[in-house]
Amino acid sequence: MPVPKKKTTTTARRKPTGRKKKLQSQYPYLRWYLITLGFAVLFSLFYYGYVFKTFSSAWRWIEDIGTPASGRIYKSFGISIPEGYSVHGIDVSYAQGKIDWQKVRHMHEDSVRISFAYIKATEGLLKVDPYFKRNWREAAKVGIKCGAYHFFRPKKNGLWQARFFLQNVEIENGDLPPVVDIERLDGKLPAAMRKELKEFIRHVESKTGVKPIIYTGISFYNDYLRGFFDGYPLWIAHYDQPKLNLQKGTDWKFWQHSERSHVNGIAHTVDFDVFKGDSTDLERITISRYSNR
C-alpha cells in the first residue's frame, strides 16, 4: 500500500542585507589594511622586545625561587656572587687535591674569572701543606696572581711560627701580601692569642716590609680582634650574604663569600673570594720592594 508523502515545509531563507557589500564598497582596502597592520605589530621589534623581556624576567624569577638574595647566581661556579665586584679569586690548600691551574685560569662566566689565588703554605710550627710548592709554582705559570697564607695556632709561639712560615715561602715582588689565618682560640685566652698573633705579624712585617693581611671569620673578628689590629688589612669570611656586614671604616681587602664553589680543574669545592677594588688596586697592593732581611 503506498505510503502518502508527507508535506515538507520550507523556511524562507533571509536575503542578505548587503551590509558587507556596502562596507566593502565604502572601504575597498580595509581588509588588506587590517592584515598589514596585524603583521606589523606581530613582527615589530617593540612587540618582540617587550614579550621576550617579560618572558625572560618571569623565567628568571622562577629560577631564583628559594635562592639566597646574595647576588646573581652563576651556574658555572654553582654559587651566588655578590654584585659590584670586578676582581674574583679563590683560596686553596691540600683539601682541594691536585689542581689543573690551566683549567682554573680559562674558566669564566660573563665577566667572572679567577684573577688571584691565596695558597696555604704552613700551619703551626711543623706542618707544610703538601701541595703548596706545586700550587705556588703552577698557579703563577698561568698568570694568576698569588699570595701565601699561614694557619695560625694560638698555642704555639707566634715568633717561631712566623719564622717557620718565611722559611717555607719564597716571597717575590709581584706577590700578594702574606696572610695569617686565625680562626680559633685553641683553648687559649683571647689576650694570650692576641699576644702571639702580634709577634707573628711584627716579624713578618719586619722581614717583608709589608703589612700582613689578617684572615678570620666575621664572628671571631667581632669577638676577639676588633679594635686590637686596626692598622692591618683584613680578609673576612662571611658566607652567602649580599654584602659584608662590617663596621663602617673597617679596612678590609678581601671577602670570602662562599665555601662551596665549583671551579674547573679542581675536584673538590673551593672557597670563593672578591677583592675590594679593581685590577689596578689589586696590582697596587702587591709586594714591589721585597727583600729577605
C-alpha distance (Angstrom), angle and dihedral (degrees) to the residues before:
residue distance angle dihedral
M1 . . .
P2 3.78 . .
V3 3.76 115.3 .
P4 3.74 112.3 -130.0
K5 3.74 113.8 -117.5
K6 3.75 117.2 -112.6
K7 3.70 117.2 -122.7
T8 3.75 112.3 -115.1
T9 3.72 121.0 -147.3
T10 3.76 118.0 -145.0
T11 3.75 121.7 -151.1
A12 3.70 112.5 -138.3
R13 3.78 111.7 -117.5
R14 3.78 117.5 -124.2
K15 3.70 112.4 -111.7
P16 3.78 116.2 -124.5
T17 3.71 111.6 -95.4
G18 3.75 92.2 -139.7
R19 3.85 90.6 -124.7
K20 3.82 94.1 129.9
K21 3.77 92.1 46.2
K22 3.77 89.5 48.6
L23 3.85 92.2 50.5
Q24 3.79 92.0 46.8
S25 3.75 91.7 48.2
Q26 3.80 91.0 52.0
Y27 3.81 94.5 45.3
P28 3.82 106.6 25.8
Y29 3.85 94.2 171.6
L30 3.82 98.0 42.7
R31 3.79 94.9 104.9
W32 3.82 94.6 51.3
Y33 3.77 91.2 43.4
L34 3.80 91.9 55.8
I35 3.83 92.3 47.0
T36 3.79 92.3 49.4
L37 3.78 91.7 47.7
G38 3.81 91.3 50.7
F39 3.81 92.7 52.7
A40 3.78 91.4 46.0
V41 3.80 91.8 54.7
L42 3.81 93.1 41.9
F43 3.78 95.2 52.8
S44 3.76 101.0 32.7
L45 3.80 117.4 122.1
F46 3.76 90.2 -127.5
Y47 3.78 92.8 56.9
Y48 3.77 95.6 47.0
G49 3.78 92.9 40.4
Y50 3.77 90.2 53.7
V51 3.80 94.8 44.3
F52 3.80 95.3 45.9
K53 3.77 93.2 43.1
T54 3.78 91.4 51.6
F55 3.81 91.9 45.6
S56 3.82 93.1 47.8
S57 3.79 92.4 48.9
A58 3.78 92.4 48.7
W59 3.82 91.5 48.4
R60 3.81 90.9 49.0
W61 3.80 90.4 53.0
I62 3.82 90.0 51.5
E63 3.82 91.6 49.6
D64 3.80 92.5 50.1
I65 3.80 95.8 52.4
G66 3.81 108.9 126.7
T67 3.80 95.7 10.4
P68 3.81 122.9 121.5
A69 3.79 117.9 -99.1
S70 3.80 91.4 -121.7
G71 3.78 99.2 117.9
R72 3.75 139.2 -68.7
I73 3.80 117.4 -26.2
Y74 3.80 113.2 -118.9
K75 3.79 106.6 -159.0
S76 3.82 94.4 -163.9
F77 3.80 90.8 59.5
G78 3.81 94.7 33.9
I79 3.81 94.7 -132.4
S80 3.77 144.5 86.6
I81 3.80 113.4 -102.9
P82 3.81 120.9 -154.1
E83 3.77 114.5 -112.4
G84 3.76 125.0 -117.1
Y85 3.83 99.6 45.2
S86 3.79 126.2 108.5
V87 3.83 102.4 -179.9
H88 3.81 117.9 68.7
G89 3.78 134.5 178.3
I90 3.79 148.6 156.0
D91 3.79 138.8 -127.9
V92 3.79 121.3 -140.3
S93 3.78 144.0 -177.0
Y94 3.80 138.5 167.9
A95 3.83 86.7 -63.6
Q96 3.82 89.6 77.5
G97 3.79 92.9 54.0
K98 3.81 122.1 -151.8
I99 3.80 109.8 -5.6
D100 3.79 128.1 -152.3
W101 3.80 98.0 -144.1
Q102 3.80 93.5 -173.9
K103 3.80 89.4 63.6
V104 3.79 90.9 44.7
R105 3.80 91.2 53.7
H106 3.80 95.4 47.9
M107 3.79 96.9 47.1
H108 3.79 115.8 104.5
E109 3.77 142.9 147.0
D110 3.78 115.7 -159.8
S111 3.81 104.4 -44.6
V112 3.82 96.9 -20.4
R113 3.80 116.3 105.5
I114 3.80 136.1 142.4
S115 3.81 109.1 -90.2
F116 3.81 100.7 161.4
A117 3.79 141.0 21.5
Y118 3.78 132.8 -163.1
I119 3.79 111.0 -151.7
K120 3.79 127.1 -159.6
A121 3.80 111.4 -119.1
T122 3.79 109.7 167.4
E123 3.79 145.1 -1.5
G124 3.78 128.9 -154.3
L125 3.80 114.1 -35.2
L126 3.79 104.0 -45.4
K127 3.81 113.1 25.5
V128 3.78 122.1 96.5
D129 3.80 114.2 -176.9
P130 3.85 105.4 -111.2
Y131 3.82 92.1 -138.1
F132 3.80 97.3 43.3
K133 3.80 99.7 97.4
R134 3.79 92.8 46.5
N135 3.81 94.6 45.4
W136 3.82 91.7 45.1
R137 3.81 90.9 52.7
E138 3.80 101.8 38.4
A139 3.81 98.7 43.2
A140 3.79 91.5 53.8
K141 3.81 91.0 48.9
V142 3.81 92.1 63.8
G143 3.79 94.0 47.6
I144 3.80 101.1 -98.9
K145 3.79 112.4 144.1
C146 3.81 108.7 -122.6
G147 3.77 140.3 -156.0
A148 3.81 131.2 178.4
Y149 3.78 128.3 -134.1
H150 3.79 137.0 -161.7
F151 3.81 122.2 -146.1
F152 3.79 103.0 -134.0
R153 3.81 123.5 -139.6
P154 3.83 112.1 -159.9
K155 3.82 91.9 -156.7
K156 3.81 90.9 62.1
N157 3.78 126.9 74.3
G158 3.80 109.8 -87.3
L159 3.81 96.5 -146.0
W160 3.79 92.8 50.7
Q161 3.79 91.0 48.2
A162 3.80 89.7 53.5
R163 3.79 91.4 50.8
F164 3.80 91.0 48.2
F165 3.81 90.8 50.8
L166 3.81 94.6 50.7
Q167 3.80 91.9 46.0
N168 3.79 89.5 60.8
V169 3.80 101.9 38.3
E170 3.78 120.7 69.5
I171 3.79 99.3 -154.9
E172 3.79 115.8 -162.5
N173 3.78 138.8 179.3
G174 3.79 110.1 -76.7
D175 3.80 94.7 35.5
L176 3.77 121.8 121.2
P177 3.82 116.3 -105.8
P178 3.82 115.5 -81.2
V179 3.79 117.4 -98.5
V180 3.79 132.9 -144.6
D181 3.80 112.6 -153.0
I182 3.83 111.9 -149.3
E183 3.79 116.2 174.5
R184 3.81 108.0 143.7
L185 3.79 144.9 33.5
D186 3.80 95.4 -134.2
G187 3.80 89.1 -149.3
K188 3.81 94.5 -52.6
L189 3.79 124.2 125.2
P190 3.83 113.5 -104.2
A191 3.81 91.9 -113.3
A192 3.81 91.6 52.2
M193 3.81 90.8 48.1
R194 3.79 91.1 51.5
K195 3.80 92.0 49.3
E196 3.81 93.1 56.0
L197 3.81 91.9 42.0
K198 3.80 90.7 54.4
E199 3.80 90.2 52.3
F200 3.79 90.4 53.0
I201 3.80 93.5 48.1
R202 3.79 95.1 46.2
H203 3.79 93.6 51.9
V204 3.81 95.1 47.0
E205 3.79 90.9 47.4
S206 3.80 92.7 49.5
K207 3.82 91.9 50.9
T208 3.80 99.3 42.4
G209 3.78 101.8 31.1
V210 3.80 90.9 -131.8
K211 3.80 131.9 97.4
P212 3.82 111.4 -108.3
I213 3.79 117.6 -126.2
I214 3.81 117.3 -119.5
Y215 3.80 115.0 -136.0
T216 3.79 119.1 -161.6
G217 3.79 144.8 133.4
I218 3.77 118.6 -86.3
S219 3.83 93.5 -114.9
F220 3.81 93.6 48.5
Y221 3.78 89.8 48.9
N222 3.80 93.8 50.5
D223 3.82 92.8 44.9
Y224 3.79 102.6 42.8
L225 3.82 114.9 5.7
R226 3.78 110.3 37.7
G227 3.79 111.8 110.8
F228 3.82 94.4 13.2
F229 3.82 101.7 76.2
D230 3.78 103.0 29.4
G231 3.80 92.8 138.8
Y232 3.81 92.6 63.4
P233 3.81 128.8 76.0
L234 3.78 119.4 -115.5
W235 3.76 139.2 -136.3
I236 3.81 108.5 -162.1
A237 3.80 130.8 -162.8
H238 3.80 110.4 -145.2
Y239 3.80 114.7 150.5
D240 3.81 134.8 -145.4
Q241 3.79 96.9 -6.3
P242 3.82 129.9 130.9
K243 3.80 91.5 -130.0
L244 3.79 140.9 9.9
N245 3.79 107.1 -98.1
L246 3.79 102.1 -146.5
Q247 3.76 129.8 139.5
K248 3.79 111.9 -85.6
G249 3.79 112.4 -92.7
T250 3.82 95.3 26.9
D251 3.82 110.1 146.3
W252 3.80 103.4 -127.0
K253 3.80 125.3 158.1
F254 3.80 105.4 176.6
W255 3.80 133.7 34.3
Q256 3.80 121.0 -160.8
H257 3.80 98.3 -154.9
S258 3.82 100.7 168.6
E259 3.79 138.2 28.2
R260 3.80 98.1 -170.5
S261 3.79 109.1 58.7
H262 3.79 123.6 138.8
V263 3.79 117.5 -133.5
N264 3.79 127.7 -178.9
G265 3.79 111.9 -107.3
I266 3.82 93.6 28.0
A267 3.79 117.9 94.9
H268 3.80 95.7 -160.4
T269 3.78 134.2 50.1
V270 3.77 114.4 -84.8
D271 3.81 139.6 -160.3
F272 3.80 115.5 -98.2
D273 3.80 124.1 -150.6
V274 3.77 142.5 -176.2
F275 3.78 128.1 -150.7
K276 3.78 121.5 -133.9
G277 3.79 99.2 -122.9
D278 3.78 141.2 21.3
S279 3.81 130.7 -72.1
T280 3.80 91.3 -83.4
D281 3.80 90.5 55.1
L282 3.80 90.1 49.0
E283 3.79 90.3 52.6
R284 3.79 89.6 48.8
I285 3.81 94.0 59.9
T286 3.82 95.1 49.1
I287 3.78 119.0 108.6
S288 3.80 109.8 -91.6
R289 3.80 106.0 164.6
Y290 3.77 104.9 33.7
S291 3.76 120.3 160.9
N292 3.77 125.6 171.8
R293 3.79 97.2 -124.9
